[in-house]
């Protein structure tokens, strides 16, 4: 939908298990996010990925509509 603001954030702390089971990360999709949320996540996600990493597969992603 044009004009709708959104923010998608995800954090992965380890590679998925070979059997595909388990929780290796989490994410959220926010429609009409507070104006401070993107900056707060840009500052905290790299730190969280580093501190919570269980293996080299730890990473984060942050995307928005603008």
CHARMM-style PDB file with segment names, atoms N, HN, CA, C and O in Angstrom:
ATOM      1  N   UNK     1       0.838  -1.174   0.000  1.00  0.00      PROA
ATOM      2  CA  UNK     1       0.000   0.000   0.000  1.00  0.00      PROA
ATOM      3  C   UNK     1       0.887   1.242   0.000  1.00  0.00      PROA
ATOM      4  O   UNK     1       1.753   1.385   0.863  1.00  0.00      PROA
ATOM      5  N   UNK     2       0.681   2.117  -0.937  1.00  0.00      PROA
ATOM      6  HN  UNK     2      -0.023   2.001  -1.638  1.00  0.00      PROA
ATOM      7  CA  UNK     2       1.470   3.344  -0.992  1.00  0.00      PROA
ATOM      8  C   UNK     2       1.227   4.220   0.238  1.00  0.00      PROA
ATOM      9  O   UNK     2       0.104   4.338   0.730  1.00  0.00      PROA
ATOM     10  N   UNK     3       2.302   4.825   0.714  1.00  0.00      PROA
ATOM     11  HN  UNK     3       3.214   4.729   0.315  1.00  0.00      PROA
ATOM     12  CA  UNK     3       2.180   5.740   1.835  1.00  0.00      PROA
ATOM     13  C   UNK     3       2.191   5.100   3.205  1.00  0.00      PROA
ATOM     14  O   UNK     3       2.194   5.807   4.212  1.00  0.00      PROA
ATOM     15  N   UNK     4       2.198   3.780   3.269  1.00  0.00      PROA
ATOM     16  HN  UNK     4       2.196   3.205   2.450  1.00  0.00      PROA
ATOM     17  CA  UNK     4       2.232   3.096   4.566  1.00  0.00      PROA
ATOM     18  C   UNK     4       3.683   2.884   4.966  1.00  0.00      PROA
ATOM     19  O   UNK     4       4.461   2.305   4.209  1.00  0.00      PROA
ATOM     20  N   UNK     5       4.045   3.349   6.149  1.00  0.00      PROA
ATOM     21  HN  UNK     5       3.413   3.820   6.764  1.00  0.00      PROA
ATOM     22  CA  UNK     5       5.402   3.166   6.652  1.00  0.00      PROA
ATOM     23  C   UNK     5       5.506   1.814   7.352  1.00  0.00      PROA
ATOM     24  O   UNK     5       4.580   1.385   8.041  1.00  0.00      PROA
ATOM     25  N   UNK     6       6.645   1.150   7.167  1.00  0.00      PROA
ATOM     26  HN  UNK     6       7.398   1.498   6.607  1.00  0.00      PROA
ATOM     27  CA  UNK     6       6.873  -0.137   7.836  1.00  0.00      PROA
ATOM     28  C   UNK     6       8.353  -0.281   8.156  1.00  0.00      PROA
ATOM     29  O   UNK     6       9.203   0.415   7.600  1.00  0.00      PROA
ATOM     30  N   UNK     7       8.634  -1.203   9.065  1.00  0.00      PROA
ATOM     31  HN  UNK     7       7.943  -1.769   9.516  1.00  0.00      PROA
ATOM     32  CA  UNK     7       9.995  -1.498   9.497  1.00  0.00      PROA
ATOM     33  C   UNK     7      10.079  -3.001   9.745  1.00  0.00      PROA
ATOM     34  O   UNK     7       9.227  -3.573  10.424  1.00  0.00      PROA
ATOM     35  N   UNK     8      11.112  -3.638   9.190  1.00  0.00      PROA
ATOM     36  HN  UNK     8      11.804  -3.173   8.638  1.00  0.00      PROA
ATOM     37  CA  UNK     8      11.307  -5.075   9.387  1.00  0.00      PROA
ATOM     38  C   UNK     8      12.686  -5.289  10.007  1.00  0.00      PROA
ATOM     39  O   UNK     8      13.696  -4.895   9.426  1.00  0.00      PROA
ATOM     40  N   UNK     9      12.730  -5.903  11.171  1.00  0.00      PROA
ATOM     41  HN  UNK     9      11.908  -6.223  11.644  1.00  0.00      PROA
ATOM     42  CA  UNK     9      13.988  -6.173  11.868  1.00  0.00      PROA
ATOM     43  C   UNK     9      14.074  -7.659  12.181  1.00  0.00      PROA
ATOM     44  O   UNK     9      13.083  -8.281  12.562  1.00  0.00      PROA
ATOM     45  N   UNK    10      15.274  -8.225  12.018  1.00  0.00      PROA
ATOM     46  HN  UNK    10      16.079  -7.720  11.709  1.00  0.00      PROA
ATOM     47  CA  UNK    10      15.470  -9.623  12.389  1.00  0.00      PROA
ATOM     48  C   UNK    10      16.844  -9.798  13.011  1.00  0.00      PROA
ATOM     49  O   UNK    10      17.786  -9.069  12.701  1.00  0.00      PROA
ATOM     50  N   UNK    11      16.936 -10.774  13.890  1.00  0.00      PROA
ATOM     51  HN  UNK    11      16.171 -11.367  14.142  1.00  0.00      PROA
ATOM     52  CA  UNK    11      18.174 -11.097  14.595  1.00  0.00      PROA
ATOM     53  C   UNK    11      18.318 -12.611  14.609  1.00  0.00      PROA
ATOM     54  O   UNK    11      17.426 -13.326  15.065  1.00  0.00      PROA
ATOM     55  N   UNK    12      19.442 -13.087  14.108  1.00  0.00      PROA
ATOM     56  HN  UNK    12      20.166 -12.506  13.738  1.00  0.00      PROA
ATOM     57  CA  UNK    12      19.751 -14.512  14.090  1.00  0.00      PROA
ATOM     58  C   UNK    12      20.988 -14.713  14.960  1.00  0.00      PROA
ATOM     59  O   UNK    12      21.990 -14.020  14.787  1.00  0.00      PROA
ATOM     60  N   UNK    13      20.920 -15.663  15.896  1.00  0.00      PROA
ATOM     61  HN  UNK    13      20.106 -16.227  16.036  1.00  0.00      PROA
ATOM     62  CA  UNK    13      22.042 -15.869  16.817  1.00  0.00      PROA
ATOM     63  C   UNK    13      22.883 -17.091  16.473  1.00  0.00      PROA
ATOM     64  O   UNK    13      23.990 -17.240  16.990  1.00  0.00      PROA
ATOM     65  N   UNK    14      22.374 -17.976  15.601  1.00  0.00      PROA
ATOM     66  HN  UNK    14      21.475 -17.855  15.181  1.00  0.00      PROA
ATOM     67  CA  UNK    14      23.140 -19.155  15.204  1.00  0.00      PROA
ATOM     68  C   UNK    14      22.578 -19.725  13.908  1.00  0.00      PROA
ATOM     69  O   UNK    14      21.464 -19.400  13.496  1.00  0.00      PROA
ATOM     70  N   UNK    15      23.368 -20.574  13.281  1.00  0.00      PROA
ATOM     71  HN  UNK    15      24.272 -20.838  13.616  1.00  0.00      PROA
ATOM     72  CA  UNK    15      22.911 -21.285  12.088  1.00  0.00      PROA
ATOM     73  C   UNK    15      21.809 -22.268  12.487  1.00  0.00      PROA
ATOM     74  O   UNK    15      21.841 -22.797  13.599  1.00  0.00      PROA
ATOM     75  N   UNK    16      20.835 -22.526  11.607  1.00  0.00      PROA
ATOM     76  HN  UNK    16      20.810 -22.097  10.704  1.00  0.00      PROA
ATOM     77  CA  UNK    16      19.824 -23.532  11.909  1.00  0.00      PROA
ATOM     78  C   UNK    16      20.451 -24.915  12.095  1.00  0.00      PROA
ATOM     79  O   UNK    16      21.462 -25.235  11.469  1.00  0.00      PROA
ATOM     80  N   UNK    17      19.853 -25.716  12.946  1.00  0.00      PROA
ATOM     81  HN  UNK    17      19.032 -25.456  13.454  1.00  0.00      PROA
ATOM     82  CA  UNK    17      20.329 -27.086  13.164  1.00  0.00      PROA
ATOM     83  C   UNK    17      20.152 -27.893  11.880  1.00  0.00      PROA
ATOM     84  O   UNK    17      19.280 -27.579  11.070  1.00  0.00      PROA
ATOM     85  N   UNK    18      20.972 -28.933  11.684  1.00  0.00      PROA
ATOM     86  HN  UNK    18      21.681 -29.188  12.342  1.00  0.00      PROA
ATOM     87  CA  UNK    18      20.848 -29.753  10.474  1.00  0.00      PROA
ATOM     88  C   UNK    18      19.447 -30.335  10.269  1.00  0.00      PROA
ATOM     89  O   UNK    18      19.014 -30.515   9.131  1.00  0.00      PROA
ATOM     90  N   UNK    19      18.741 -30.628  11.357  1.00  0.00      PROA
ATOM     91  HN  UNK    19      19.094 -30.482  12.281  1.00  0.00      PROA
ATOM     92  CA  UNK    19      17.394 -31.177  11.219  1.00  0.00      PROA
ATOM     93  C   UNK    19      16.342 -30.096  11.012  1.00  0.00      PROA
ATOM     94  O   UNK    19      15.167 -30.405  10.810  1.00  0.00      PROA
ATOM     95  N   UNK    20      16.756 -28.814  11.062  1.00  0.00      PROA
ATOM     96  HN  UNK    20      17.710 -28.563  11.227  1.00  0.00      PROA
ATOM     97  CA  UNK    20      15.829 -27.719  10.832  1.00  0.00      PROA
ATOM     98  C   UNK    20      14.988 -27.334  12.030  1.00  0.00      PROA
ATOM     99  O   UNK    20      14.169 -26.419  11.945  1.00  0.00      PROA
ATOM    100  N   UNK    21      15.177 -28.018  13.145  1.00  0.00      PROA
ATOM    101  HN  UNK    21      15.843 -28.762  13.214  1.00  0.00      PROA
ATOM    102  CA  UNK    21      14.372 -27.743  14.329  1.00  0.00      PROA
ATOM    103  C   UNK    21      15.059 -26.719  15.220  1.00  0.00      PROA
ATOM    104  O   UNK    21      16.275 -26.542  15.150  1.00  0.00      PROA
ATOM    105  N   UNK    22      14.290 -26.056  16.043  1.00  0.00      PROA
ATOM    106  HN  UNK    22      13.302 -26.200  16.100  1.00  0.00      PROA
ATOM    107  CA  UNK    22      14.831 -25.104  17.002  1.00  0.00      PROA
ATOM    108  C   UNK    22      14.620 -23.669  16.566  1.00  0.00      PROA
ATOM    109  O   UNK    22      14.256 -23.396  15.423  1.00  0.00      PROA
ATOM    110  N   UNK    23      14.850 -22.775  17.475  1.00  0.00      PROA
ATOM    111  HN  UNK    23      15.146 -22.996  18.405  1.00  0.00      PROA
ATOM    112  CA  UNK    23      14.710 -21.346  17.219  1.00  0.00      PROA
ATOM    113  C   UNK    23      16.104 -20.743  17.120  1.00  0.00      PROA
ATOM    114  O   UNK    23      16.845 -20.727  18.103  1.00  0.00      PROA
ATOM    115  N   UNK    24      16.465 -20.250  15.949  1.00  0.00      PROA
ATOM    116  HN  UNK    24      15.863 -20.262  15.150  1.00  0.00      PROA
ATOM    117  CA  UNK    24      17.798 -19.684  15.754  1.00  0.00      PROA
ATOM    118  C   UNK    24      17.770 -18.166  15.609  1.00  0.00      PROA
ATOM    119  O   UNK    24      18.819 -17.531  15.499  1.00  0.00      PROA
ATOM    120  N   UNK    25      16.581 -17.590  15.610  1.00  0.00      PROA
ATOM    121  HN  UNK    25      15.729 -18.105  15.700  1.00  0.00      PROA
ATOM    122  CA  UNK    25      16.475 -16.144  15.485  1.00  0.00      PROA
ATOM    123  C   UNK    25      15.050 -15.689  15.681  1.00  0.00      PROA
ATOM    124  O   UNK    25      14.151 -16.478  15.973  1.00  0.00      PROA
ATOM    125  N   UNK    26      14.871 -14.405  15.515  1.00  0.00      PROA
ATOM    126  HN  UNK    26      15.601 -13.764  15.278  1.00  0.00      PROA
ATOM    127  CA  UNK    26      13.556 -13.813  15.703  1.00  0.00      PROA
ATOM    128  C   UNK    26      13.480 -12.545  14.868  1.00  0.00      PROA
ATOM    129  O   UNK    26      14.501 -12.011  14.435  1.00  0.00      PROA
ATOM    130  N   UNK    27      12.279 -12.077  14.649  1.00  0.00      PROA
ATOM    131  HN  UNK    27      11.450 -12.511  15.000  1.00  0.00      PROA
ATOM    132  CA  UNK    27      12.100 -10.861  13.880  1.00  0.00      PROA
ATOM    133  C   UNK    27      10.771 -10.206  14.189  1.00  0.00      PROA
ATOM    134  O   UNK    27       9.912 -10.773  14.863  1.00  0.00      PROA
ATOM    135  N   UNK    28      10.627  -8.999  13.678  1.00  0.00      PROA
ATOM    136  HN  UNK    28      11.325  -8.538  13.130  1.00  0.00      PROA
ATOM    137  CA  UNK    28       9.357  -8.299  13.831  1.00  0.00      PROA
ATOM    138  C   UNK    28       9.137  -7.412  12.619  1.00  0.00      PROA
ATOM    139  O   UNK    28      10.079  -6.892  12.021  1.00  0.00      PROA
ATOM    140  N   UNK    29       7.878  -7.254  12.277  1.00  0.00      PROA
ATOM    141  HN  UNK    29       7.113  -7.676  12.762  1.00  0.00      PROA
ATOM    142  CA  UNK    29       7.456  -6.386  11.183  1.00  0.00      PROA
ATOM    143  C   UNK    29       6.492  -5.388  11.799  1.00  0.00      PROA
ATOM    144  O   UNK    29       5.441  -5.773  12.312  1.00  0.00      PROA
ATOM    145  N   UNK    30       6.840  -4.108  11.753  1.00  0.00      PROA
ATOM    146  HN  UNK    30       7.694  -3.795  11.337  1.00  0.00      PROA
ATOM    147  CA  UNK    30       6.048  -3.067  12.411  1.00  0.00      PROA
ATOM    148  C   UNK    30       5.464  -2.137  11.356  1.00  0.00      PROA
ATOM    149  O   UNK    30       6.199  -1.569  10.548  1.00  0.00      PROA
ATOM    150  N   UNK    31       4.157  -1.984  11.363  1.00  0.00      PROA
ATOM    151  HN  UNK    31       3.560  -2.445  12.019  1.00  0.00      PROA
ATOM    152  CA  UNK    31       3.481  -1.030  10.494  1.00  0.00      PROA
ATOM    153  C   UNK    31       3.308   0.266  11.272  1.00  0.00      PROA
ATOM    154  O   UNK    31       2.866   0.256  12.421  1.00  0.00      PROA
ATOM    155  N   UNK    32       3.658   1.378  10.642  1.00  0.00      PROA
ATOM    156  HN  UNK    32       4.017   1.386   9.709  1.00  0.00      PROA
ATOM    157  CA  UNK    32       3.618   2.702  11.257  1.00  0.00      PROA
ATOM    158  C   UNK    32       4.468   2.744  12.538  1.00  0.00      PROA
ATOM    159  O   UNK    32       3.957   3.041  13.617  1.00  0.00      PROA
ATOM    160  N   UNK    33       5.769   2.444  12.408  1.00  0.00      PROA
ATOM    161  HN  UNK    33       6.184   2.202  11.532  1.00  0.00      PROA
ATOM    162  CA  UNK    33       6.640   2.401  13.590  1.00  0.00      PROA
ATOM    163  C   UNK    33       6.849   3.793  14.190  1.00  0.00      PROA
ATOM    164  O   UNK    33       6.756   4.796  13.483  1.00  0.00      PROA
ATOM    165  N   UNK    34       7.128   3.851  15.481  1.00  0.00      PROA
ATOM    166  HN  UNK    34       7.204   3.036  16.055  1.00  0.00      PROA
ATOM    167  CA  UNK    34       7.484   5.133  16.094  1.00  0.00      PROA
ATOM    168  C   UNK    34       8.721   5.695  15.387  1.00  0.00      PROA
ATOM    169  O   UNK    34       9.570   4.929  14.929  1.00  0.00      PROA
ATOM    170  N   UNK    35       8.827   6.987  15.296  1.00  0.00      PROA
ATOM    171  HN  UNK    35       8.138   7.609  15.667  1.00  0.00      PROA
ATOM    172  CA  UNK    35       9.902   7.601  14.519  1.00  0.00      PROA
ATOM    173  C   UNK    35      11.284   7.328  15.103  1.00  0.00      PROA
ATOM    174  O   UNK    35      12.278   7.476  14.392  1.00  0.00      PROA
ATOM    175  N   UNK    36      11.380   6.938  16.361  1.00  0.00      PROA
ATOM    176  HN  UNK    36      10.572   6.817  16.938  1.00  0.00      PROA
ATOM    177  CA  UNK    36      12.676   6.663  16.990  1.00  0.00      PROA
ATOM    178  C   UNK    36      13.105   5.193  16.879  1.00  0.00      PROA
ATOM    179  O   UNK    36      14.251   4.865  17.186  1.00  0.00      PROA
ATOM    180  N   UNK    37      12.214   4.319  16.450  1.00  0.00      PROA
ATOM    181  HN  UNK    37      11.283   4.585  16.200  1.00  0.00      PROA
ATOM    182  CA  UNK    37      12.510   2.885  16.477  1.00  0.00      PROA
ATOM    183  C   UNK    37      13.648   2.494  15.543  1.00  0.00      PROA
ATOM    184  O   UNK    37      14.516   1.716  15.939  1.00  0.00      PROA
ATOM    185  N   UNK    38      13.671   3.004  14.327  1.00  0.00      PROA
ATOM    186  HN  UNK    38      12.966   3.635  14.006  1.00  0.00      PROA
ATOM    187  CA  UNK    38      14.713   2.598  13.386  1.00  0.00      PROA
ATOM    188  C   UNK    38      16.102   2.975  13.896  1.00  0.00      PROA
ATOM    189  O   UNK    38      17.026   2.165  13.819  1.00  0.00      PROA
ATOM    190  N   UNK    39      16.258   4.171  14.407  1.00  0.00      PROA
ATOM    191  HN  UNK    39      15.508   4.829  14.469  1.00  0.00      PROA
ATOM    192  CA  UNK    39      17.568   4.587  14.940  1.00  0.00      PROA
ATOM    193  C   UNK    39      17.974   3.743  16.135  1.00  0.00      PROA
ATOM    194  O   UNK    39      19.144   3.386  16.277  1.00  0.00      PROA
ATOM    195  N   UNK    40      17.016   3.421  16.996  1.00  0.00      PROA
ATOM    196  HN  UNK    40      16.066   3.711  16.881  1.00  0.00      PROA
ATOM    197  CA  UNK    40      17.322   2.594  18.165  1.00  0.00      PROA
ATOM    198  C   UNK    40      17.757   1.190  17.738  1.00  0.00      PROA
ATOM    199  O   UNK    40      18.684   0.625  18.319  1.00  0.00      PROA
ATOM    200  N   UNK    41      17.100   0.634  16.738  1.00  0.00      PROA
ATOM    201  HN  UNK    41      16.347   1.093  16.266  1.00  0.00      PROA
ATOM    202  CA  UNK    41      17.479  -0.697  16.263  1.00  0.00      PROA
ATOM    203  C   UNK    41      18.811  -0.670  15.521  1.00  0.00      PROA
ATOM    204  O   UNK    41      19.593  -1.615  15.632  1.00  0.00      PROA
ATOM    205  N   UNK    42      19.083   0.394  14.767  1.00  0.00      PROA
ATOM    206  HN  UNK    42      18.448   1.161  14.677  1.00  0.00      PROA
ATOM    207  CA  UNK    42      20.374   0.511  14.081  1.00  0.00      PROA
ATOM    208  C   UNK    42      21.523   0.544  15.085  1.00  0.00      PROA
ATOM    209  O   UNK    42      22.617   0.058  14.799  1.00  0.00      PROA
ATOM    210  N   UNK    43      21.276   1.108  16.240  1.00  0.00      PROA
ATOM    211  HN  UNK    43      20.387   1.503  16.472  1.00  0.00      PROA
ATOM    212  CA  UNK    43      22.310   1.179  17.271  1.00  0.00      PROA
ATOM    213  C   UNK    43      22.434  -0.123  18.056  1.00  0.00      PROA
ATOM    214  O   UNK    43      23.537  -0.493  18.456  1.00  0.00      PROA
ATOM    215  N   UNK    44      21.338  -0.815  18.280  1.00  0.00      PROA
ATOM    216  HN  UNK    44      20.442  -0.514  17.955  1.00  0.00      PROA
ATOM    217  CA  UNK    44      21.367  -1.978  19.174  1.00  0.00      PROA
ATOM    218  C   UNK    44      21.530  -3.329  18.473  1.00  0.00      PROA
ATOM    219  O   UNK    44      22.117  -4.240  19.056  1.00  0.00      PROA
ATOM    220  N   UNK    45      21.039  -3.489  17.260  1.00  0.00      PROA
ATOM    221  HN  UNK    45      20.562  -2.748  16.786  1.00  0.00      PROA
ATOM    222  CA  UNK    45      21.112  -4.802  16.604  1.00  0.00      PROA
ATOM    223  C   UNK    45      22.544  -5.300  16.382  1.00  0.00      PROA
ATOM    224  O   UNK    45      22.798  -6.480  16.622  1.00  0.00      PROA
ATOM    225  N   UNK    46      23.490  -4.470  15.938  1.00  0.00      PROA
ATOM    226  HN  UNK    46      23.284  -3.511  15.743  1.00  0.00      PROA
ATOM    227  CA  UNK    46      24.863  -4.981  15.791  1.00  0.00      PROA
ATOM    228  C   UNK    46      25.436  -5.477  17.120  1.00  0.00      PROA
ATOM    229  O   UNK    46      26.097  -6.514  17.161  1.00  0.00      PROA
ATOM    230  N   UNK    47      25.190  -4.755  18.181  1.00  0.00      PROA
ATOM    231  HN  UNK    47      24.653  -3.913  18.147  1.00  0.00      PROA
ATOM    232  CA  UNK    47      25.672  -5.153  19.504  1.00  0.00      PROA
ATOM    233  C   UNK    47      25.006  -6.458  19.942  1.00  0.00      PROA
ATOM    234  O   UNK    47      25.677  -7.359  20.446  1.00  0.00      PROA
ATOM    235  N   UNK    48      23.702  -6.561  19.752  1.00  0.00      PROA
ATOM    236  HN  UNK    48      23.157  -5.830  19.342  1.00  0.00      PROA
ATOM    237  CA  UNK    48      22.994  -7.785  20.136  1.00  0.00      PROA
ATOM    238  C   UNK    48      23.502  -8.987  19.349  1.00  0.00      PROA
ATOM    239  O   UNK    48      23.691 -10.062  19.918  1.00  0.00      PROA
ATOM    240  N   UNK    49      23.724  -8.816  18.047  1.00  0.00      PROA
ATOM    241  HN  UNK    49      23.570  -7.943  17.585  1.00  0.00      PROA
ATOM    242  CA  UNK    49      24.224  -9.924  17.225  1.00  0.00      PROA
ATOM    243  C   UNK    49      25.592 -10.384  17.722  1.00  0.00      PROA
ATOM    244  O   UNK    49      25.882 -11.580  17.726  1.00  0.00      PROA
ATOM    245  N   UNK    50      26.425  -9.443  18.137  1.00  0.00      PROA
ATOM    246  HN  UNK    50      26.189  -8.471  18.133  1.00  0.00      PROA
ATOM    247  CA  UNK    50      27.765  -9.790  18.627  1.00  0.00      PROA
ATOM    248  C   UNK    50      27.699 -10.472  19.995  1.00  0.00      PROA
ATOM    249  O   UNK    50      28.345 -11.499  20.203  1.00  0.00      PROA
ATOM    250  N   UNK    51      26.939  -9.921  20.912  1.00  0.00      PROA
ATOM    251  HN  UNK    51      26.415  -9.086  20.743  1.00  0.00      PROA
ATOM    252  CA  UNK    51      26.885 -10.428  22.281  1.00  0.00      PROA
ATOM    253  C   UNK    51      26.139 -11.764  22.374  1.00  0.00      PROA
ATOM    254  O   UNK    51      26.528 -12.637  23.149  1.00  0.00      PROA
ATOM    255  N   UNK    52      25.082 -11.924  21.595  1.00  0.00      PROA
ATOM    256  HN  UNK    52      24.766 -11.215  20.964  1.00  0.00      PROA
ATOM    257  CA  UNK    52      24.267 -13.140  21.671  1.00  0.00      PROA
ATOM    258  C   UNK    52      24.705 -14.239  20.708  1.00  0.00      PROA
ATOM    259  O   UNK    52      24.130 -15.328  20.708  1.00  0.00      PROA
ATOM    260  N   UNK    53      25.718 -13.963  19.888  1.00  0.00      PROA
ATOM    261  HN  UNK    53      26.185 -13.079  19.887  1.00  0.00      PROA
ATOM    262  CA  UNK    53      26.160 -14.934  18.880  1.00  0.00      PROA
ATOM    263  C   UNK    53      26.544 -16.265  19.520  1.00  0.00      PROA
ATOM    264  O   UNK    53      27.271 -16.314  20.512  1.00  0.00      PROA
ATOM    265  N   UNK    54      26.034 -17.340  18.923  1.00  0.00      PROA
ATOM    266  HN  UNK    54      25.444 -17.300  18.117  1.00  0.00      PROA
ATOM    267  CA  UNK    54      26.381 -18.692  19.359  1.00  0.00      PROA
ATOM    268  C   UNK    54      27.319 -19.371  18.369  1.00  0.00      PROA
ATOM    269  O   UNK    54      27.953 -20.374  18.697  1.00  0.00      PROA
ATOM    270  N   UNK    55      27.408 -18.826  17.163  1.00  0.00      PROA
ATOM    271  HN  UNK    55      26.894 -18.011  16.897  1.00  0.00      PROA
ATOM    272  CA  UNK    55      28.324 -19.334  16.153  1.00  0.00      PROA
ATOM    273  C   UNK    55      28.500 -18.253  15.082  1.00  0.00      PROA
ATOM    274  O   UNK    55      27.885 -17.191  15.179  1.00  0.00      PROA
ATOM    275  N   UNK    56      29.328 -18.506  14.066  1.00  0.00      PROA
ATOM    276  HN  UNK    56      29.828 -19.368  13.988  1.00  0.00      PROA
ATOM    277  CA  UNK    56      29.570 -17.483  13.037  1.00  0.00      PROA
ATOM    278  C   UNK    56      28.340 -17.109  12.207  1.00  0.00      PROA
ATOM    279  O   UNK    56      28.402 -16.164  11.420  1.00  0.00      PROA
ATOM    280  N   UNK    57      27.242 -17.817  12.362  1.00  0.00      PROA
ATOM    281  HN  UNK    57      27.192 -18.584  13.001  1.00  0.00      PROA
ATOM    282  CA  UNK    57      26.022 -17.514  11.609  1.00  0.00      PROA
ATOM    283  C   UNK    57      25.206 -16.378  12.190  1.00  0.00      PROA
ATOM    284  O   UNK    57      24.158 -16.040  11.639  1.00  0.00      PROA
ATOM    285  N   UNK    58      25.646 -15.778  13.280  1.00  0.00      PROA
ATOM    286  HN  UNK    58      26.497 -16.052  13.728  1.00  0.00      PROA
ATOM    287  CA  UNK    58      24.900 -14.687  13.898  1.00  0.00      PROA
ATOM    288  C   UNK    58      24.905 -13.467  12.971  1.00  0.00      PROA
ATOM    289  O   UNK    58      25.933 -13.101  12.402  1.00  0.00      PROA
ATOM    290  N   UNK    59      23.728 -12.851  12.837  1.00  0.00      PROA
ATOM    291  HN  UNK    59      22.893 -13.149  13.299  1.00  0.00      PROA
ATOM    292  CA  UNK    59      23.605 -11.681  11.965  1.00  0.00      PROA
ATOM    293  C   UNK    59      22.311 -10.935  12.298  1.00  0.00      PROA
ATOM    294  O   UNK    59      21.494 -11.396  13.095  1.00  0.00      PROA
ATOM    295  N   UNK    60      22.153  -9.789  11.675  1.00  0.00      PROA
ATOM    296  HN  UNK    60      22.817  -9.415  11.027  1.00  0.00      PROA
ATOM    297  CA  UNK    60      20.927  -9.024  11.838  1.00  0.00      PROA
ATOM    298  C   UNK    60      20.572  -8.398  10.497  1.00  0.00      PROA
ATOM    299  O   UNK    60      21.410  -8.305   9.599  1.00  0.00      PROA
ATOM    300  N   UNK    61      19.334  -7.976  10.374  1.00  0.00      PROA
ATOM    301  HN  UNK    61      18.654  -8.051  11.103  1.00  0.00      PROA
ATOM    302  CA  UNK    61      18.875  -7.272   9.173  1.00  0.00      PROA
ATOM    303  C   UNK    61      17.862  -6.225   9.592  1.00  0.00      PROA
ATOM    304  O   UNK    61      17.085  -6.426  10.526  1.00  0.00      PROA
ATOM    305  N   UNK    62      17.885  -5.109   8.890  1.00  0.00      PROA
ATOM    306  HN  UNK    62      18.516  -4.946   8.131  1.00  0.00      PROA
ATOM    307  CA  UNK    62      16.962  -4.023   9.178  1.00  0.00      PROA
ATOM    308  C   UNK    62      16.572  -3.386   7.839  1.00  0.00      PROA
ATOM    309  O   UNK    62      17.434  -2.945   7.078  1.00  0.00      PROA
ATOM    310  N   UNK    63      15.293  -3.343   7.566  1.00  0.00      PROA
ATOM    311  HN  UNK    63      14.592  -3.701   8.183  1.00  0.00      PROA
ATOM    312  CA  UNK    63      14.790  -2.752   6.324  1.00  0.00      PROA
ATOM    313  C   UNK    63      13.566  -1.906   6.645  1.00  0.00      PROA
ATOM    314  O   UNK    63      12.835  -2.177   7.597  1.00  0.00      PROA
ATOM    315  N   UNK    64      13.358  -0.880   5.835  1.00  0.00      PROA
ATOM    316  HN  UNK    64      13.951  -0.659   5.061  1.00  0.00      PROA
ATOM    317  CA  UNK    64      12.200  -0.018   6.060  1.00  0.00      PROA
ATOM    318  C   UNK    64      11.670   0.518   4.732  1.00  0.00      PROA
ATOM    319  O   UNK    64      12.319   0.412   3.692  1.00  0.00      PROA
ATOM    320  N   UNK    65      10.490   1.087   4.799  1.00  0.00      PROA
ATOM    321  HN  UNK    65       9.963   1.173   5.644  1.00  0.00      PROA
ATOM    322  CA  UNK    65       9.877   1.655   3.608  1.00  0.00      PROA
ATOM    323  C   UNK    65      10.416   3.043   3.303  1.00  0.00      PROA
ATOM    324  O   UNK    65      10.091   3.620   2.266  1.00  0.00      PROA
ATOM    325  N   UNK    66      11.229   3.577   4.186  1.00  0.00      PROA
ATOM    326  HN  UNK    66      11.493   3.108   5.029  1.00  0.00      PROA
ATOM    327  CA  UNK    66      11.814   4.879   3.893  1.00  0.00      PROA
ATOM    328  C   UNK    66      11.944   5.801   5.021  1.00  0.00      PROA
ATOM    329  OT1 UNK    66      12.429   6.920   4.851  1.00  0.00      PROA
TER     330      UNK     66
END
